[in-house]
Amino acid sequence: MSVGADIAQLTDLGGTLKAQIDIIEGLRGTVTSSLGSTVWTGKTRDDFEAQWNEQFSSALTQLNNAFEAAGTNCQNLATNLDQLMNQTV
């Protein structure tokens, strides 16, 4: 089995994945803040707020965790490949 990657592209992918974390946190914060400050009562709001708090917000947190882990893995792999390829024997 052979393994390979373009080091620059792998590094960029890691950065791209990690950059999404701030975007998702911004989205989560905006929705949470807007929901909290909007005058809206009734079953529809209660249902959405429950879903937001119990499912959607935590799903975004899980997505951020996945982006962080994958981004770090990509960057670490790129560093390791670069070091391996530039070793002198």
N, CA, C and O atoms as a DFTB+ gen file, in Angstrom:
356 C
 N C O
     1  1       0.850      -1.181       0.000
     2  2       0.000       0.000       0.000
     3  2       0.889       1.235       0.000
     4  3       1.793       1.363       0.826
     5  1       0.627       2.132      -0.925
     6  2       1.395       3.373      -0.957
     7  2       0.537       4.512      -0.406
     8  3      -0.692       4.503      -0.483
     9  1       1.233       5.468       0.141
    10  2       0.569       6.630       0.727
    11  2       1.245       7.867       0.173
    12  3       2.467       7.899       0.028
    13  1       0.471       8.870      -0.134
    14  2       1.055      10.101      -0.637
    15  2       0.067      11.246      -0.546
    16  3      -1.137      11.046      -0.388
    17  1       0.597      12.432      -0.648
    18  2      -0.245      13.624      -0.609
    19  2       0.572      14.810      -1.082
    20  3       1.800      14.812      -0.994
    21  1      -0.114      15.803      -1.577
    22  2       0.517      17.076      -1.884
    23  2       0.569      17.850      -0.572
    24  3      -0.467      18.196      -0.005
    25  1       1.772      18.116      -0.099
    26  2       1.954      18.709       1.233
    27  2       1.271      20.074       1.338
    28  3       0.600      20.354       2.332
    29  1       1.432      20.908       0.340
    30  2       0.826      22.245       0.381
    31  2      -0.697      22.152       0.401
    32  3      -1.362      22.869       1.148
    33  1      -1.242      21.260      -0.430
    34  2      -2.698      21.110      -0.461
    35  2      -3.222      20.546       0.856
    36  3      -4.281      20.957       1.330
    37  1      -2.496      19.620       1.439
    38  2      -2.911      19.042       2.717
    39  2      -2.879      20.089       3.826
    40  3      -3.774      20.139       4.669
    41  1      -1.847      20.918       3.818
    42  2      -1.757      22.009       4.784
    43  2      -2.916      22.979       4.599
    44  3      -3.537      23.405       5.573
    45  1      -3.208      23.326       3.350
    46  2      -4.330      24.239       3.057
    47  2      -5.664      23.647       3.494
    48  3      -6.505      24.342       4.063
    49  1      -5.851      22.349       3.223
    50  2      -7.091      21.697       3.642
    51  2      -7.257      21.770       5.149
    52  3      -8.349      22.049       5.646
    53  1      -6.183      21.522       5.874
    54  2      -6.251      21.622       7.334
    55  2      -6.660      23.013       7.782
    56  3      -7.477      23.163       8.691
    57  1      -6.094      24.030       7.147
    58  2      -6.454      25.407       7.479
    59  2      -7.895      25.733       7.121
    60  3      -8.589      26.421       7.870
    61  1      -8.339      25.237       5.973
    62  2      -9.719      25.456       5.540
    63  2     -10.706      24.831       6.519
    64  3     -11.699      25.454       6.897
    65  1     -10.428      23.609       6.923
    66  2     -11.316      22.937       7.883
    67  2     -11.375      23.708       9.201
    68  3     -12.452      23.925       9.757
    69  1     -10.217      24.115       9.689
    70  2     -10.186      24.841      10.962
    71  2     -10.851      26.217      10.861
    72  3     -11.418      26.704      11.839
    73  1     -10.782      26.841       9.690
    74  2     -11.395      28.157       9.497
    75  2     -12.919      28.095       9.610
    76  3     -13.556      29.101       9.923
    77  1     -13.500      26.941       9.364
    78  2     -14.956      26.800       9.439
    79  2     -15.455      26.877      10.876
    80  3     -16.626      27.174      11.113
    81  1     -14.584      26.613      11.823
    82  2     -14.973      26.598      13.237
    83  2     -15.533      27.952      13.654
    84  3     -16.587      28.020      14.285
    85  1     -14.833      29.033      13.307
    86  2     -15.308      30.368      13.674
    87  2     -16.630      30.703      12.988
    88  3     -17.500      31.345      13.577
    89  1     -16.768      30.268      11.751
    90  2     -18.010      30.526      11.008
    91  2     -19.183      29.818      11.687
    92  3     -20.249      30.403      11.876
    93  1     -18.972      28.567      12.046
    94  2     -20.041      27.799      12.691
    95  2     -20.352      28.357      14.070
    96  3     -21.521      28.432      14.450
    97  1     -19.334      28.749      14.826
    98  2     -19.576      29.356      16.137
    99  2     -20.351      30.656      15.991
   100  3     -21.219      30.959      16.808
   101  1     -20.040      31.425      14.953
   102  2     -20.782      32.654      14.693
   103  2     -22.245      32.374      14.404
   104  3     -23.131      33.059      14.914
   105  1     -22.491      31.373      13.590
   106  2     -23.859      30.956      13.279
   107  2     -24.598      30.530      14.545
   108  3     -25.731      30.943      14.795
   109  1     -23.930      29.697      15.332
   110  2     -24.549      29.215      16.566
   111  2     -24.874      30.375      17.508
   112  3     -25.957      30.430      18.091
   113  1     -23.936      31.288      17.646
   114  2     -24.146      32.447      18.508
   115  2     -25.251      33.357      18.011
   116  3     -26.057      33.852      18.798
   117  1     -25.290      33.579      16.699
   118  2     -26.315      34.450      16.116
   119  2     -27.709      33.877      16.319
   120  3     -28.630      34.592      16.713
   121  1     -27.862      32.588      16.049
   122  2     -29.186      31.967      16.205
   123  2     -29.592      31.960      17.675
   124  3     -30.733      32.286      18.002
   125  1     -28.682      31.597      18.552
   126  2     -28.994      31.560      19.985
   127  2     -29.390      32.938      20.490
   128  3     -30.369      33.074      21.223
   129  1     -28.639      33.957      20.104
   130  2     -28.935      35.325      20.525
   131  2     -30.259      35.816      19.950
   132  3     -31.079      36.397      20.661
   133  1     -30.455      35.578      18.662
   134  2     -31.700      36.018      18.020
   135  2     -32.914      35.314      18.615
   136  3     -33.953      35.935      18.837
   137  1     -32.781      34.045      18.867
   138  2     -33.875      33.292      19.463
   139  2     -34.198      33.819      20.851
   140  3     -35.364      33.937      21.227
   141  1     -33.156      34.134      21.604
   142  2     -33.364      34.640      22.958
   143  2     -33.962      36.036      23.013
   144  3     -34.628      36.386      23.987
   145  1     -33.730      36.839      21.974
   146  2     -34.209      38.223      22.016
   147  2     -35.471      38.462      21.186
   148  3     -35.957      39.591      21.115
   149  1     -35.997      37.428      20.567
   150  2     -37.191      37.578      19.735
   151  2     -38.449      37.302      20.547
   152  3     -38.564      36.282      21.227
   153  1     -39.386      38.237      20.456
   154  2     -40.676      38.033      21.102
   155  2     -41.459      37.072      20.221
   156  3     -41.869      37.405      19.109
   157  1     -41.652      35.878      20.748
   158  2     -42.311      34.816      19.977
   159  2     -42.741      33.760      20.979
   160  3     -41.911      33.179      21.678
   161  1     -44.020      33.520      21.043
   162  2     -44.524      32.527      21.983
   163  2     -45.393      31.516      21.249
   164  3     -45.933      31.791      20.178
   165  1     -45.510      30.364      21.843
   166  2     -46.365      29.345      21.276
   167  2     -45.633      28.034      21.065
   168  3     -44.429      27.924      21.296
   169  1     -46.377      27.065      20.628
   170  2     -45.844      25.716      20.450
   171  2     -44.723      25.652      19.420
   172  3     -43.739      24.937      19.609
   173  1     -44.874      26.402      18.329
   174  2     -43.854      26.374      17.288
   175  2     -42.510      26.844      17.827
   176  3     -41.474      26.236      17.559
   177  1     -42.538      27.940      18.593
   178  2     -41.297      28.429      19.192
   179  2     -40.755      27.422      20.183
   180  3     -39.566      27.104      20.167
   181  1     -41.618      26.921      21.041
   182  2     -41.176      25.955      22.047
   183  2     -40.540      24.738      21.390
   184  3     -39.505      24.244      21.837
   185  1     -41.175      24.263      20.324
   186  2     -40.646      23.093      19.620
   187  2     -39.289      23.397      18.977
   188  3     -38.346      22.614      19.090
   189  1     -39.209      24.548      18.302
   190  2     -37.946      24.895      17.660
   191  2     -36.849      25.118      18.692
   192  3     -35.728      24.637      18.523
   193  1     -37.160      25.831      19.740
   194  2     -36.159      26.112      20.775
   195  2     -35.662      24.816      21.415
   196  3     -34.471      24.673      21.692
   197  1     -36.565      23.885      21.645
   198  2     -36.162      22.587      22.195
   199  2     -35.245      21.858      21.216
   200  3     -34.222      21.301      21.614
   201  1     -35.612      21.863      19.944
   202  2     -34.759      21.219      18.940
   203  2     -33.402      21.914      18.837
   204  3     -32.364      21.263      18.726
   205  1     -33.431      23.233      18.874
   206  2     -32.179      23.985      18.792
   207  2     -31.263      23.613      19.957
   208  3     -30.084      23.315      19.765
   209  1     -31.817      23.633      21.153
   210  2     -31.014      23.368      22.346
   211  2     -30.590      21.910      22.469
   212  3     -29.485      21.625      22.930
   213  1     -31.452      20.992      22.063
   214  2     -31.180      19.574      22.281
   215  2     -30.487      18.896      21.100
   216  3     -29.774      17.912      21.293
   217  1     -30.685      19.405      19.882
   218  2     -30.145      18.716      18.712
   219  2     -29.235      19.595      17.864
   220  3     -28.061      19.278      17.674
   221  1     -29.771      20.686      17.361
   222  2     -29.065      21.453      16.347
   223  2     -27.782      22.088      16.875
   224  3     -26.731      21.985      16.242
   225  1     -27.863      22.735      18.020
   226  2     -26.684      23.395      18.575
   227  2     -25.590      22.381      18.900
   228  3     -24.413      22.631      18.637
   229  1     -25.970      21.246      19.466
   230  2     -24.968      20.226      19.786
   231  2     -24.408      19.583      18.517
   232  3     -23.243      19.186      18.490
   233  1     -25.219      19.477      17.477
   234  2     -24.722      18.948      16.205
   235  2     -23.654      19.878      15.619
   236  3     -22.660      19.417      15.059
   237  1     -23.869      21.181      15.752
   238  2     -22.862      22.134      15.283
   239  2     -21.581      22.028      16.105
   240  3     -20.486      22.165      15.559
   241  1     -21.702      21.792      17.384
   242  2     -20.524      21.579      18.231
   243  2     -19.775      20.330      17.786
   244  3     -18.546      20.333      17.714
   245  1     -20.503      19.273      17.490
   246  2     -19.866      18.043      17.004
   247  2     -19.173      18.276      15.665
   248  3     -18.086      17.751      15.426
   249  1     -19.798      19.057      14.797
   250  2     -19.190      19.385      13.517
   251  2     -17.895      20.162      13.724
   252  3     -16.890      19.889      13.067
   253  1     -17.920      21.118      14.628
   254  2     -16.700      21.875      14.941
   255  2     -15.603      20.963      15.471
   256  3     -14.439      21.107      15.096
   257  1     -15.963      20.037      16.330
   258  2     -14.970      19.096      16.857
   259  2     -14.365      18.260      15.730
   260  3     -13.164      17.994      15.723
   261  1     -15.198      17.854      14.789
   262  2     -14.717      17.070      13.651
   263  2     -13.794      17.908      12.765
   264  3     -12.757      17.415      12.320
   265  1     -14.156      19.164      12.504
   266  2     -13.293      20.046      11.708
   267  2     -11.961      20.282      12.408
   268  3     -10.911      20.284      11.764
   269  1     -11.998      20.480      13.713
   270  2     -10.760      20.702      14.476
   271  2      -9.852      19.479      14.384
   272  3      -8.662      19.611      14.097
   273  1     -10.403      18.295      14.625
   274  2      -9.603      17.070      14.597
   275  2      -9.057      16.801      13.194
   276  3      -7.873      16.504      13.035
   277  1      -9.909      16.904      12.184
   278  2      -9.470      16.638      10.817
   279  2      -8.458      17.678      10.346
   280  3      -7.479      17.342       9.680
   281  1      -8.698      18.932      10.691
   282  2      -7.761      19.988      10.307
   283  2      -6.391      19.782      10.931
   284  3      -5.367      19.927      10.264
   285  1      -6.377      19.445      12.207
   286  2      -5.109      19.178      12.901
   287  2      -4.417      17.961      12.304
   288  3      -3.205      17.969      12.094
   289  1      -5.193      16.912      12.031
   290  2      -4.608      15.715      11.427
   291  2      -3.981      16.020      10.075
   292  3      -2.876      15.560       9.790
   293  1      -4.668      16.786       9.245
   294  2      -4.127      17.148       7.935
   295  2      -2.821      17.931       8.085
   296  3      -1.840      17.642       7.400
   297  1      -2.812      18.906       8.968
   298  2      -1.616      19.723       9.157
   299  2      -0.467      18.909       9.740
   300  3       0.679      19.078       9.321
   301  1      -0.749      18.039      10.687
   302  2       0.300      17.193      11.257
   303  2       0.857      16.227      10.212
   304  3       2.068      16.019      10.135
   305  1      -0.019      15.648       9.419
   306  2       0.424      14.731       8.369
   307  2       1.301      15.458       7.360
   308  3       2.327      14.931       6.929
   309  1       0.903      16.658       6.985
   310  2       1.700      17.443       6.044
   311  2       3.084      17.726       6.618
   312  3       4.084      17.609       5.910
   313  1       3.147      18.092       7.876
   314  2       4.437      18.346       8.534
   315  2       5.288      17.082       8.558
   316  3       6.479      17.116       8.246
   317  1       4.668      15.971       8.931
   318  2       5.404      14.705       8.995
   319  2       5.904      14.267       7.620
   320  3       7.038      13.804       7.490
   321  1       5.071      14.410       6.602
   322  2       5.488      14.053       5.243
   323  2       6.616      14.946       4.767
   324  3       7.561      14.472       4.137
   325  1       6.527      16.228       5.062
   326  2       7.574      17.169       4.668
   327  2       8.898      16.794       5.316
   328  3       9.939      16.785       4.658
   329  1       8.857      16.485       6.604
   330  2      10.081      16.083       7.303
   331  2      10.642      14.794       6.726
   332  3      11.849      14.674       6.521
   333  1       9.772      13.834       6.465
   334  2      10.210      12.553       5.924
   335  2      10.831      12.710       4.542
   336  3      11.849      12.088       4.238
   337  1      10.224      13.530       3.719
   338  2      10.703      13.704       2.359
   339  2      11.996      14.510       2.295
   340  3      12.733      14.420       1.313
   341  1      12.273      15.285       3.319
   342  2      13.463      16.132       3.322
   343  2      14.583      15.594       4.207
   344  3      15.557      16.299       4.472
   345  1      14.451      14.350       4.667
   346  2      15.506      13.729       5.463
   347  2      16.698      13.417       4.572
   348  3      16.560      13.027       3.413
   349  1      17.854      13.602       5.152
   350  2      19.058      13.173       4.451
   351  2      19.553      11.896       5.073
   352  3      19.521      11.728       6.292
   353  1      20.005      11.012       4.243
   354  2      20.434       9.694       4.723
   355  2      21.905       9.683       4.952
   356  3      22.460       8.662       5.358
